[in-house]
């Protein structure tokens, strides 16, 4: 179970991590997994010079059926508008909760 939890964290974090070497990170914080009454949690966030922001929280517990990651990220679109996306990743996969991204685009990205 813990290996799959690490895998979900890495996939979600890499997917949302700045891809351009010019996207200097101004702020970054990671609070690693810690155990409290059988529930393990972490939190992670960063902000870049060009305005990208990402934050997420993960939990593994007896009632989560694996790891559950909830997060959000935002960036400035090429047309100058701010794009914000909220997501969840759990035993059902990675799902966008909202964000104004057309479902057809999400389906085409999924293959």
Biopython code that builds the backbone (N, CA, C, O; Angstrom):
import numpy as np
from Bio.PDB.StructureBuilder import StructureBuilder

atoms = [
    (1, "UNK", "N", (0.826, -1.187, 0.000)),
    (1, "UNK", "CA", (0.000, 0.000, 0.000)),
    (1, "UNK", "C", (0.870, 1.250, 0.000)),
    (1, "UNK", "O", (0.554, 2.213, -0.699)),
    (2, "UNK", "N", (1.950, 1.261, 0.759)),
    (2, "UNK", "CA", (2.779, 2.460, 0.849)),
    (2, "UNK", "C", (3.499, 2.748, -0.463)),
    (2, "UNK", "O", (3.698, 3.915, -0.803)),
    (3, "UNK", "N", (3.897, 1.716, -1.210)),
    (3, "UNK", "CA", (4.562, 1.925, -2.486)),
    (3, "UNK", "C", (3.620, 2.605, -3.470)),
    (3, "UNK", "O", (4.029, 3.518, -4.187)),
    (4, "UNK", "N", (2.359, 2.169, -3.514)),
    (4, "UNK", "CA", (1.400, 2.810, -4.413)),
    (4, "UNK", "C", (1.146, 4.248, -3.987)),
    (4, "UNK", "O", (0.914, 5.110, -4.835)),
    (5, "UNK", "N", (1.185, 4.519, -2.693)),
    (5, "UNK", "CA", (0.987, 5.882, -2.202)),
    (5, "UNK", "C", (2.104, 6.793, -2.691)),
    (5, "UNK", "O", (1.850, 7.921, -3.116)),
    (6, "UNK", "N", (3.319, 6.315, -2.633)),
    (6, "UNK", "CA", (4.458, 7.102, -3.103)),
    (6, "UNK", "C", (4.345, 7.324, -4.605)),
    (6, "UNK", "O", (4.642, 8.412, -5.097)),
    (7, "UNK", "N", (3.914, 6.294, -5.339)),
    (7, "UNK", "CA", (3.764, 6.400, -6.790)),
    (7, "UNK", "C", (2.746, 7.472, -7.151)),
    (7, "UNK", "O", (3.012, 8.289, -8.033)),
    (8, "UNK", "N", (1.578, 7.495, -6.489)),
    (8, "UNK", "CA", (0.565, 8.507, -6.768)),
    (8, "UNK", "C", (1.125, 9.890, -6.483)),
    (8, "UNK", "O", (0.929, 10.807, -7.280)),
    (9, "UNK", "N", (1.815, 10.059, -5.368)),
    (9, "UNK", "CA", (2.395, 11.353, -5.024)),
    (9, "UNK", "C", (3.367, 11.818, -6.097)),
    (9, "UNK", "O", (3.327, 12.977, -6.509)),
    (10, "UNK", "N", (4.236, 10.928, -6.554)),
    (10, "UNK", "CA", (5.232, 11.294, -7.557)),
    (10, "UNK", "C", (4.560, 11.664, -8.867)),
    (10, "UNK", "O", (4.920, 12.673, -9.473)),
    (11, "UNK", "N", (3.600, 10.881, -9.318)),
    (11, "UNK", "CA", (2.917, 11.163, -10.577)),
    (11, "UNK", "C", (2.209, 12.505, -10.523)),
    (11, "UNK", "O", (2.349, 13.312, -11.442)),
    (12, "UNK", "N", (1.458, 12.756, -9.476)),
    (12, "UNK", "CA", (0.724, 14.013, -9.361)),
    (12, "UNK", "C", (1.690, 15.180, -9.244)),
    (12, "UNK", "O", (1.482, 16.209, -9.887)),
    (13, "UNK", "N", (2.725, 15.051, -8.453)),
    (13, "UNK", "CA", (3.666, 16.147, -8.254)),
    (13, "UNK", "C", (4.450, 16.455, -9.514)),
    (13, "UNK", "O", (4.632, 17.624, -9.854)),
    (14, "UNK", "N", (4.918, 15.431, -10.215)),
    (14, "UNK", "CA", (5.691, 15.651, -11.433)),
    (14, "UNK", "C", (4.805, 16.254, -12.504)),
    (14, "UNK", "O", (5.246, 17.128, -13.250)),
    (15, "UNK", "N", (3.579, 15.807, -12.590)),
    (15, "UNK", "CA", (2.670, 16.327, -13.589)),
    (15, "UNK", "C", (2.454, 17.824, -13.418)),
    (15, "UNK", "O", (2.336, 18.546, -14.408)),
    (16, "UNK", "N", (2.401, 18.296, -12.192)),
    (16, "UNK", "CA", (2.099, 19.696, -11.920)),
    (16, "UNK", "C", (3.343, 20.528, -11.663)),
    (16, "UNK", "O", (3.237, 21.749, -11.541)),
    (17, "UNK", "N", (4.518, 19.919, -11.577)),
    (17, "UNK", "CA", (5.744, 20.630, -11.267)),
    (17, "UNK", "C", (6.161, 21.480, -12.461)),
    (17, "UNK", "O", (5.921, 21.079, -13.600)),
    (18, "UNK", "N", (6.777, 22.643, -12.241)),
    (18, "UNK", "CA", (7.194, 23.505, -13.353)),
    (18, "UNK", "C", (8.045, 22.744, -14.363)),
    (18, "UNK", "O", (8.997, 22.058, -13.989)),
    (19, "UNK", "N", (7.703, 22.865, -15.628)),
    (19, "UNK", "CA", (8.398, 22.138, -16.677)),
    (19, "UNK", "C", (9.467, 22.979, -17.376)),
    (19, "UNK", "O", (10.332, 22.424, -18.055)),
    (20, "UNK", "N", (9.426, 24.277, -17.228)),
    (20, "UNK", "CA", (10.346, 25.180, -17.878)),
    (20, "UNK", "C", (11.423, 25.588, -16.875)),
    (20, "UNK", "O", (11.106, 26.008, -15.762)),
    (21, "UNK", "N", (12.671, 25.468, -17.257)),
    (21, "UNK", "CA", (13.753, 25.795, -16.317)),
    (21, "UNK", "C", (13.745, 27.265, -15.918)),
    (21, "UNK", "O", (14.388, 27.635, -14.935)),
    (22, "UNK", "N", (13.028, 28.112, -16.661)),
    (22, "UNK", "CA", (12.920, 29.529, -16.303)),
    (22, "UNK", "C", (11.826, 29.793, -15.276)),
    (22, "UNK", "O", (11.681, 30.925, -14.816)),
    (23, "UNK", "N", (11.055, 28.773, -14.908)),
    (23, "UNK", "CA", (9.988, 28.924, -13.919)),
    (23, "UNK", "C", (10.589, 28.820, -12.518)),
    (23, "UNK", "O", (10.372, 27.837, -11.810)),
    (24, "UNK", "N", (11.333, 29.830, -12.136)),
    (24, "UNK", "CA", (12.019, 29.834, -10.843)),
    (24, "UNK", "C", (11.020, 29.677, -9.695)),
    (24, "UNK", "O", (10.001, 30.366, -9.641)),
    (25, "UNK", "N", (11.326, 28.770, -8.792)),
    (25, "UNK", "CA", (10.466, 28.543, -7.639)),
    (25, "UNK", "C", (10.791, 29.583, -6.574)),
    (25, "UNK", "O", (11.924, 29.678, -6.102)),
    (26, "UNK", "N", (9.779, 30.355, -6.208)),
    (26, "UNK", "CA", (9.945, 31.383, -5.188)),
    (26, "UNK", "C", (9.658, 30.841, -3.803)),
    (26, "UNK", "O", (10.249, 31.284, -2.818)),
    (27, "UNK", "N", (8.759, 29.890, -3.729)),
    (27, "UNK", "CA", (8.353, 29.322, -2.438)),
    (27, "UNK", "C", (8.066, 27.844, -2.635)),
    (27, "UNK", "O", (7.429, 27.449, -3.612)),
    (28, "UNK", "N", (8.542, 27.031, -1.703)),
    (28, "UNK", "CA", (8.279, 25.599, -1.758)),
    (28, "UNK", "C", (8.262, 25.062, -0.336)),
    (28, "UNK", "O", (9.120, 25.398, 0.480)),
    (29, "UNK", "N", (7.267, 24.218, -0.049)),
    (29, "UNK", "CA", (7.165, 23.631, 1.277)),
    (29, "UNK", "C", (6.678, 22.199, 1.158)),
    (29, "UNK", "O", (5.739, 21.910, 0.416)),
    (30, "UNK", "N", (7.318, 21.311, 1.887)),
    (30, "UNK", "CA", (6.910, 19.910, 1.924)),
    (30, "UNK", "C", (6.923, 19.449, 3.373)),
    (30, "UNK", "O", (7.934, 19.568, 4.066)),
    (31, "UNK", "N", (5.805, 18.929, 3.818)),
    (31, "UNK", "CA", (5.707, 18.328, 5.134)),
    (31, "UNK", "C", (5.539, 16.830, 4.911)),
    (31, "UNK", "O", (4.497, 16.391, 4.424)),
    (32, "UNK", "N", (6.548, 16.045, 5.259)),
    (32, "UNK", "CA", (6.507, 14.614, 4.931)),
    (32, "UNK", "C", (5.442, 13.860, 5.712)),
    (32, "UNK", "O", (4.825, 14.370, 6.647)),
    (33, "UNK", "N", (5.261, 12.615, 5.276)),
    (33, "UNK", "CA", (4.306, 11.736, 5.948)),
    (33, "UNK", "C", (4.584, 11.679, 7.435)),
    (33, "UNK", "O", (5.722, 11.485, 7.862)),
    (34, "UNK", "N", (3.551, 11.845, 8.204)),
    (34, "UNK", "CA", (3.675, 11.614, 9.639)),
    (34, "UNK", "C", (2.441, 10.842, 10.094)),
    (34, "UNK", "O", (1.360, 10.965, 9.519)),
    (35, "UNK", "N", (2.628, 10.062, 11.115)),
    (35, "UNK", "CA", (1.593, 9.141, 11.583)),
    (35, "UNK", "C", (0.927, 9.696, 12.825)),
    (35, "UNK", "O", (1.590, 10.052, 13.800)),
    (36, "UNK", "N", (-0.383, 9.764, 12.775)),
    (36, "UNK", "CA", (-1.150, 10.195, 13.931)),
    (36, "UNK", "C", (-2.377, 9.295, 14.040)),
    (36, "UNK", "O", (-3.306, 9.396, 13.240)),
    (37, "UNK", "N", (-2.368, 8.422, 15.029)),
    (37, "UNK", "CA", (-3.480, 7.491, 15.247)),
    (37, "UNK", "C", (-3.747, 6.602, 14.032)),
    (37, "UNK", "O", (-4.901, 6.346, 13.689)),
    (38, "UNK", "N", (-2.687, 6.135, 13.389)),
    (38, "UNK", "CA", (-2.834, 5.236, 12.252)),
    (38, "UNK", "C", (-3.119, 5.916, 10.928)),
    (38, "UNK", "O", (-3.304, 5.238, 9.918)),
    (39, "UNK", "N", (-3.160, 7.240, 10.910)),
    (39, "UNK", "CA", (-3.406, 7.985, 9.681)),
    (39, "UNK", "C", (-2.132, 8.752, 9.326)),
    (39, "UNK", "O", (-1.621, 9.528, 10.134)),
    (40, "UNK", "N", (-1.622, 8.529, 8.112)),
    (40, "UNK", "CA", (-0.419, 9.217, 7.654)),
    (40, "UNK", "C", (-0.817, 10.316, 6.676)),
    (40, "UNK", "O", (-1.663, 10.104, 5.807)),
    (41, "UNK", "N", (-0.206, 11.489, 6.819)),
    (41, "UNK", "CA", (-0.531, 12.620, 5.950)),
    (41, "UNK", "C", (0.736, 13.327, 5.479)),
    (41, "UNK", "O", (1.797, 13.195, 6.089)),
    (42, "UNK", "N", (0.611, 14.076, 4.390)),
    (42, "UNK", "CA", (1.676, 14.975, 3.943)),
    (42, "UNK", "C", (1.015, 16.182, 3.291)),
    (42, "UNK", "O", (-0.161, 16.144, 2.931)),
    (43, "UNK", "N", (1.778, 17.238, 3.147)),
    (43, "UNK", "CA", (1.330, 18.403, 2.384)),
    (43, "UNK", "C", (2.509, 18.939, 1.584)),
    (43, "UNK", "O", (3.663, 18.818, 1.995)),
    (44, "UNK", "N", (2.201, 19.530, 0.439)),
    (44, "UNK", "CA", (3.226, 20.017, -0.482)),
    (44, "UNK", "C", (2.674, 21.222, -1.224)),
    (44, "UNK", "O", (1.512, 21.225, -1.630)),
    (45, "UNK", "N", (3.500, 22.243, -1.404)),
    (45, "UNK", "CA", (3.074, 23.395, -2.193)),
    (45, "UNK", "C", (4.292, 24.119, -2.762)),
    (45, "UNK", "O", (5.401, 24.015, -2.237)),
    (46, "UNK", "N", (4.060, 24.846, -3.838)),
    (46, "UNK", "CA", (5.096, 25.714, -4.396)),
    (46, "UNK", "C", (4.444, 26.841, -5.183)),
    (46, "UNK", "O", (3.294, 26.742, -5.612)),
    (47, "UNK", "N", (5.205, 27.913, -5.360)),
    (47, "UNK", "CA", (4.806, 29.053, -6.184)),
    (47, "UNK", "C", (6.010, 29.443, -7.022)),
    (47, "UNK", "O", (7.134, 29.477, -6.519)),
    (48, "UNK", "N", (5.783, 29.740, -8.300)),
    (48, "UNK", "CA", (6.881, 30.120, -9.189)),
    (48, "UNK", "C", (6.823, 31.602, -9.528)),
    (48, "UNK", "O", (5.816, 32.275, -9.311)),
    (49, "UNK", "N", (7.927, 32.085, -10.064)),
    (49, "UNK", "CA", (8.041, 33.494, -10.436)),
    (49, "UNK", "C", (6.971, 33.885, -11.459)),
    (49, "UNK", "O", (6.451, 35.000, -11.409)),
    (50, "UNK", "N", (6.643, 32.995, -12.371)),
    (50, "UNK", "CA", (5.670, 33.345, -13.415)),
    (50, "UNK", "C", (4.218, 33.142, -12.965)),
    (50, "UNK", "O", (3.308, 33.191, -13.792)),
    (51, "UNK", "N", (3.992, 32.917, -11.670)),
    (51, "UNK", "CA", (2.636, 32.885, -11.134)),
    (51, "UNK", "C", (2.000, 31.511, -11.006)),
    (51, "UNK", "O", (0.853, 31.406, -10.573)),
    (52, "UNK", "N", (2.714, 30.458, -11.370)),
    (52, "UNK", "CA", (2.156, 29.121, -11.170)),
    (52, "UNK", "C", (2.109, 28.826, -9.672)),
    (52, "UNK", "O", (3.010, 29.206, -8.925)),
    (53, "UNK", "N", (1.052, 28.147, -9.249)),
    (53, "UNK", "CA", (0.923, 27.769, -7.845)),
    (53, "UNK", "C", (0.338, 26.362, -7.794)),
    (53, "UNK", "O", (-0.567, 26.029, -8.558)),
    (54, "UNK", "N", (0.863, 25.541, -6.887)),
    (54, "UNK", "CA", (0.377, 24.175, -6.724)),
    (54, "UNK", "C", (0.392, 23.838, -5.243)),
    (54, "UNK", "O", (1.356, 24.135, -4.538)),
    (55, "UNK", "N", (-0.680, 23.217, -4.779)),
    (55, "UNK", "CA", (-0.705, 22.715, -3.410)),
    (55, "UNK", "C", (-1.501, 21.429, -3.388)),
    (55, "UNK", "O", (-2.479, 21.269, -4.117)),
    (56, "UNK", "N", (-1.060, 20.507, -2.530)),
    (56, "UNK", "CA", (-1.775, 19.247, -2.391)),
    (56, "UNK", "C", (-1.570, 18.670, -1.005)),
    (56, "UNK", "O", (-0.602, 18.984, -0.312)),
    (57, "UNK", "N", (-2.506, 17.818, -0.620)),
    (57, "UNK", "CA", (-2.460, 17.114, 0.653)),
    (57, "UNK", "C", (-2.783, 15.656, 0.392)),
    (57, "UNK", "O", (-3.669, 15.338, -0.402)),
    (58, "UNK", "N", (-2.064, 14.778, 1.060)),
    (58, "UNK", "CA", (-2.307, 13.353, 0.901)),
    (58, "UNK", "C", (-2.531, 12.688, 2.238)),
    (58, "UNK", "O", (-2.013, 13.133, 3.262)),
    (59, "UNK", "N", (-3.306, 11.622, 2.222)),
    (59, "UNK", "CA", (-3.598, 10.888, 3.444)),
    (59, "UNK", "C", (-3.679, 9.394, 3.132)),
    (59, "UNK", "O", (-4.232, 8.982, 2.112)),
    (60, "UNK", "N", (-3.119, 8.604, 4.031)),
    (60, "UNK", "CA", (-3.246, 7.144, 4.011)),
    (60, "UNK", "C", (-3.788, 6.767, 5.368)),
    (60, "UNK", "O", (-3.230, 7.144, 6.399)),
    (61, "UNK", "N", (-4.860, 6.033, 5.367)),
    (61, "UNK", "CA", (-5.437, 5.623, 6.636)),
    (61, "UNK", "C", (-6.244, 4.358, 6.483)),
    (61, "UNK", "O", (-6.435, 3.864, 5.372)),
    (62, "UNK", "N", (-6.716, 3.837, 7.588)),
    (62, "UNK", "CA", (-7.450, 2.582, 7.542)),
    (62, "UNK", "C", (-8.735, 2.665, 6.720)),
    (62, "UNK", "O", (-9.231, 1.637, 6.259)),
    (63, "UNK", "N", (-9.278, 3.854, 6.528)),
    (63, "UNK", "CA", (-10.537, 3.997, 5.804)),
    (63, "UNK", "C", (-10.377, 4.639, 4.427)),
    (63, "UNK", "O", (-11.375, 5.041, 3.828)),
    (64, "UNK", "N", (-9.149, 4.748, 3.907)),
    (64, "UNK", "CA", (-8.943, 5.449, 2.640)),
    (64, "UNK", "C", (-8.741, 4.512, 1.452)),
    (64, "UNK", "O", (-8.676, 4.988, 0.318)),
    (65, "UNK", "N", (-8.641, 3.210, 1.665)),
    (65, "UNK", "CA", (-8.434, 2.257, 0.569)),
    (65, "UNK", "C", (-7.218, 2.653, -0.271)),
    (65, "UNK", "O", (-7.298, 2.701, -1.498)),
    (66, "UNK", "N", (-6.101, 2.936, 0.388)),
    (66, "UNK", "CA", (-4.893, 3.402, -0.282)),
    (66, "UNK", "C", (-4.673, 4.863, 0.047)),
    (66, "UNK", "O", (-5.121, 5.349, 1.085)),
    (67, "UNK", "N", (-3.994, 5.551, -0.824)),
    (67, "UNK", "CA", (-3.726, 6.970, -0.601)),
    (67, "UNK", "C", (-4.773, 7.819, -1.304)),
    (67, "UNK", "O", (-5.228, 7.482, -2.398)),
    (68, "UNK", "N", (-5.153, 8.926, -0.665)),
    (68, "UNK", "CA", (-6.047, 9.910, -1.259)),
    (68, "UNK", "C", (-5.289, 11.231, -1.303)),
    (68, "UNK", "O", (-4.821, 11.724, -0.277)),
    (69, "UNK", "N", (-5.174, 11.800, -2.502)),
    (69, "UNK", "CA", (-4.488, 13.077, -2.693)),
    (69, "UNK", "C", (-5.503, 14.075, -3.234)),
    (69, "UNK", "O", (-6.198, 13.805, -4.214)),
    (70, "UNK", "N", (-5.577, 15.228, -2.584)),
    (70, "UNK", "CA", (-6.422, 16.317, -3.070)),
    (70, "UNK", "C", (-5.528, 17.529, -3.262)),
    (70, "UNK", "O", (-4.660, 17.810, -2.436)),
    (71, "UNK", "N", (-5.745, 18.238, -4.346)),
    (71, "UNK", "CA", (-4.905, 19.389, -4.592)),
    (71, "UNK", "C", (-5.499, 20.357, -5.580)),
    (71, "UNK", "O", (-6.604, 20.169, -6.090)),
    (72, "UNK", "N", (-4.740, 21.396, -5.835)),
    (72, "UNK", "CA", (-5.138, 22.427, -6.789)),
    (72, "UNK", "C", (-3.891, 23.061, -7.367)),
    (72, "UNK", "O", (-2.858, 23.152, -6.703)),
    (73, "UNK", "N", (-3.997, 23.495, -8.610)),
    (73, "UNK", "CA", (-2.913, 24.258, -9.207)),
    (73, "UNK", "C", (-3.504, 25.343, -10.089)),
    (73, "UNK", "O", (-4.639, 25.237, -10.554)),
    (74, "UNK", "N", (-2.721, 26.386, -10.314)),
    (74, "UNK", "CA", (-3.164, 27.484, -11.166)),
    (74, "UNK", "C", (-1.973, 27.999, -11.961)),
    (74, "UNK", "O", (-0.820, 27.886, -11.548)),
    (75, "UNK", "N", (-2.295, 28.567, -13.112)),
    (75, "UNK", "CA", (-1.275, 29.138, -13.992)),
    (75, "UNK", "C", (-1.956, 30.151, -14.900)),
    (75, "UNK", "O", (-3.180, 30.172, -15.021)),
    (76, "UNK", "N", (-1.149, 30.984, -15.533)),
    (76, "UNK", "CA", (-1.680, 31.965, -16.474)),
    (76, "UNK", "C", (-1.670, 31.350, -17.867)),
    (76, "UNK", "O", (-0.631, 30.914, -18.362)),
    (77, "UNK", "N", (-2.841, 31.322, -18.486)),
    (77, "UNK", "CA", (-2.977, 30.762, -19.828)),
    (77, "UNK", "C", (-2.338, 31.703, -20.845)),
    (77, "UNK", "O", (-2.107, 32.873, -20.542)),
    (78, "UNK", "N", (-2.047, 31.203, -22.054)),
    (78, "UNK", "CA", (-1.446, 32.066, -23.083)),
    (78, "UNK", "C", (-2.279, 33.315, -23.408)),
    (78, "UNK", "O", (-1.737, 34.335, -23.832)),
    (79, "UNK", "N", (-3.610, 33.222, -23.204)),
    (79, "UNK", "CA", (-4.460, 34.389, -23.476)),
    (79, "UNK", "C", (-4.500, 35.369, -22.303)),
    (79, "UNK", "O", (-5.226, 36.362, -22.353)),
    (80, "UNK", "N", (-3.715, 35.094, -21.231)),
    (80, "UNK", "CA", (-3.616, 35.999, -20.093)),
    (80, "UNK", "C", (-4.588, 35.709, -18.959)),
    (80, "UNK", "O", (-4.496, 36.330, -17.900)),
    (81, "UNK", "N", (-5.519, 34.778, -19.158)),
    (81, "UNK", "CA", (-6.481, 34.447, -18.102)),
    (81, "UNK", "C", (-5.881, 33.436, -17.136)),
    (81, "UNK", "O", (-5.063, 32.599, -17.518)),
    (82, "UNK", "N", (-6.301, 33.530, -15.879)),
    (82, "UNK", "CA", (-5.854, 32.594, -14.854)),
    (82, "UNK", "C", (-6.640, 31.296, -14.978)),
    (82, "UNK", "O", (-7.870, 31.324, -15.023)),
    (83, "UNK", "N", (-5.959, 30.175, -15.033)),
    (83, "UNK", "CA", (-6.585, 28.849, -15.078)),
    (83, "UNK", "C", (-6.349, 28.178, -13.738)),
    (83, "UNK", "O", (-5.202, 27.996, -13.330)),
    (84, "UNK", "N", (-7.410, 27.811, -13.053)),
    (84, "UNK", "CA", (-7.311, 27.108, -11.776)),
    (84, "UNK", "C", (-7.954, 25.735, -11.911)),
    (84, "UNK", "O", (-9.018, 25.592, -12.515)),
    (85, "UNK", "N", (-7.307, 24.740, -11.350)),
    (85, "UNK", "CA", (-7.784, 23.364, -11.452)),
    (85, "UNK", "C", (-7.695, 22.712, -10.077)),
    (85, "UNK", "O", (-6.674, 22.812, -9.397)),
    (86, "UNK", "N", (-8.771, 22.045, -9.675)),
    (86, "UNK", "CA", (-8.771, 21.230, -8.465)),
    (86, "UNK", "C", (-8.853, 19.774, -8.895)),
    (86, "UNK", "O", (-9.517, 19.445, -9.878)),
    (87, "UNK", "N", (-8.171, 18.899, -8.149)),
    (87, "UNK", "CA", (-8.154, 17.487, -8.521)),
    (87, "UNK", "C", (-8.165, 16.604, -7.290)),
    (87, "UNK", "O", (-7.942, 17.047, -6.164)),
    (88, "UNK", "N", (-8.432, 15.338, -7.553)),
    (88, "UNK", "CA", (-8.322, 14.292, -6.539)),
    (88, "UNK", "C", (-7.690, 13.085, -7.221)),
    (88, "UNK", "O", (-7.977, 12.794, -8.382)),
    (89, "UNK", "N", (-6.839, 12.395, -6.497)),
    (89, "UNK", "CA", (-6.235, 11.153, -6.986)),
    (89, "UNK", "C", (-6.384, 10.125, -5.874)),
    (89, "UNK", "O", (-5.935, 10.338, -4.747)),
    (90, "UNK", "N", (-7.014, 9.020, -6.203)),
    (90, "UNK", "CA", (-7.235, 7.970, -5.216)),
    (90, "UNK", "C", (-7.354, 6.632, -5.925)),
    (90, "UNK", "O", (-6.873, 6.487, -7.049)),
    (91, "UNK", "N", (-7.981, 5.660, -5.297)),
    (91, "UNK", "CA", (-8.083, 4.327, -5.888)),
    (91, "UNK", "C", (-8.897, 4.341, -7.182)),
    (91, "UNK", "O", (-8.863, 3.363, -7.929)),
    (92, "UNK", "N", (-9.621, 5.412, -7.467)),
    (92, "UNK", "CA", (-10.362, 5.551, -8.726)),
    (92, "UNK", "C", (-9.556, 6.254, -9.804)),
    (92, "UNK", "O", (-10.064, 6.456, -10.907)),
    (93, "UNK", "N", (-8.308, 6.635, -9.520)),
    (93, "UNK", "CA", (-7.465, 7.320, -10.490)),
    (93, "UNK", "C", (-7.409, 8.817, -10.262)),
    (93, "UNK", "O", (-7.878, 9.321, -9.242)),
    (94, "UNK", "N", (-6.830, 9.521, -11.222)),
    (94, "UNK", "CA", (-6.684, 10.984, -11.177)),
    (94, "UNK", "C", (-7.911, 11.602, -11.836)),
    (94, "UNK", "O", (-8.250, 11.273, -12.972)),
    (95, "UNK", "N", (-8.578, 12.511, -11.104)),
    (95, "UNK", "CA", (-9.776, 13.151, -11.638)),
    (95, "UNK", "C", (-9.741, 14.642, -11.376)),
    (95, "UNK", "O", (-9.412, 15.083, -10.274)),
    (96, "UNK", "N", (-10.082, 15.412, -12.389)),
    (96, "UNK", "CA", (-10.204, 16.851, -12.218)),
    (96, "UNK", "C", (-11.596, 17.126, -11.669)),
    (96, "UNK", "O", (-12.596, 16.683, -12.233)),
    (97, "UNK", "N", (-11.651, 17.864, -10.561)),
    (97, "UNK", "CA", (-12.926, 18.176, -9.920)),
    (97, "UNK", "C", (-13.582, 19.367, -10.612)),
    (97, "UNK", "O", (-14.781, 19.344, -10.888)),
    (98, "UNK", "N", (-12.804, 20.399, -10.893)),
    (98, "UNK", "CA", (-13.294, 21.549, -11.653)),
    (98, "UNK", "C", (-12.103, 22.259, -12.258)),
    (98, "UNK", "O", (-10.956, 21.933, -11.956)),
    (99, "UNK", "N", (-12.369, 23.207, -13.094)),
    (99, "UNK", "CA", (-11.255, 23.940, -13.665)),
    (99, "UNK", "C", (-11.528, 24.476, -15.044)),
    (99, "UNK", "O", (-10.652, 25.091, -15.652)),
    (100, "UNK", "N", (-12.721, 24.260, -15.553)),
    (100, "UNK", "CA", (-13.065, 24.818, -16.849)),
    (100, "UNK", "C", (-12.370, 24.152, -18.018)),
    (100, "UNK", "O", (-12.342, 24.705, -19.117)),
    (101, "UNK", "N", (-11.805, 22.966, -17.797)),
    (101, "UNK", "CA", (-11.175, 22.245, -18.888)),
    (101, "UNK", "C", (-12.246, 21.343, -19.505)),
    (101, "UNK", "O", (-12.845, 20.535, -18.794)),
    (102, "UNK", "N", (-12.499, 21.463, -20.803)),
    (102, "UNK", "CA", (-13.538, 20.656, -21.434)),
    (102, "UNK", "C", (-13.285, 19.161, -21.241)),
    (102, "UNK", "O", (-12.148, 18.700, -21.339)),
    (103, "UNK", "N", (-14.350, 18.410, -20.968)),
    (103, "UNK", "CA", (-14.201, 16.979, -20.733)),
    (103, "UNK", "C", (-13.606, 16.269, -21.940)),
    (103, "UNK", "O", (-12.893, 15.279, -21.776)),
    (104, "UNK", "N", (-13.880, 16.745, -23.138)),
    (104, "UNK", "CA", (-13.311, 16.128, -24.344)),
    (104, "UNK", "C", (-11.782, 16.209, -24.306)),
    (104, "UNK", "O", (-11.105, 15.272, -24.730)),
    (105, "UNK", "N", (-11.230, 17.321, -23.800)),
    (105, "UNK", "CA", (-9.769, 17.457, -23.704)),
    (105, "UNK", "C", (-9.211, 16.487, -22.680)),
    (105, "UNK", "O", (-8.156, 15.890, -22.897)),
    (106, "UNK", "N", (-9.911, 16.328, -21.565)),
    (106, "UNK", "CA", (-9.457, 15.398, -20.533)),
    (106, "UNK", "C", (-9.492, 13.975, -21.057)),
    (106, "UNK", "O", (-8.563, 13.202, -20.821)),
    (107, "UNK", "N", (-10.566, 13.619, -21.773)),
    (107, "UNK", "CA", (-10.693, 12.276, -22.333)),
    (107, "UNK", "C", (-9.583, 12.011, -23.340)),
    (107, "UNK", "O", (-9.013, 10.920, -23.357)),
    (108, "UNK", "N", (-9.264, 13.005, -24.190)),
    (108, "UNK", "CA", (-8.218, 12.785, -25.191)),
    (108, "UNK", "C", (-6.853, 12.643, -24.535)),
    (108, "UNK", "O", (-6.004, 11.911, -25.045)),
    (109, "UNK", "N", (-6.620, 13.325, -23.415)),
    (109, "UNK", "CA", (-5.356, 13.183, -22.711)),
    (109, "UNK", "C", (-5.244, 11.811, -22.070)),
    (109, "UNK", "O", (-4.144, 11.273, -21.939)),
    (110, "UNK", "N", (-6.375, 11.241, -21.671)),
    (110, "UNK", "CA", (-6.376, 9.929, -21.021)),
    (110, "UNK", "C", (-6.157, 8.808, -22.016)),
    (110, "UNK", "O", (-5.911, 7.671, -21.613)),
    (111, "UNK", "N", (-6.238, 9.092, -23.276)),
    (111, "UNK", "CA", (-5.969, 8.071, -24.285)),
    (111, "UNK", "C", (-7.231, 7.642, -24.884)),
    (111, "UNK", "O", (-7.235, 6.781, -25.765)),
]
sb = StructureBuilder()
sb.init_structure("model")
sb.init_model(0)
sb.init_chain("A")
sb.init_seg("    ")
for serial, (resi, resn, name, xyz) in enumerate(atoms, 1):
    if name == "N":
        sb.init_residue(resn, " ", resi, " ")
    sb.init_atom(name, np.array(xyz, "f"), 0.0, 1.0, " ", f" {name:<3s}", serial, name[0])
structure = sb.get_structure()
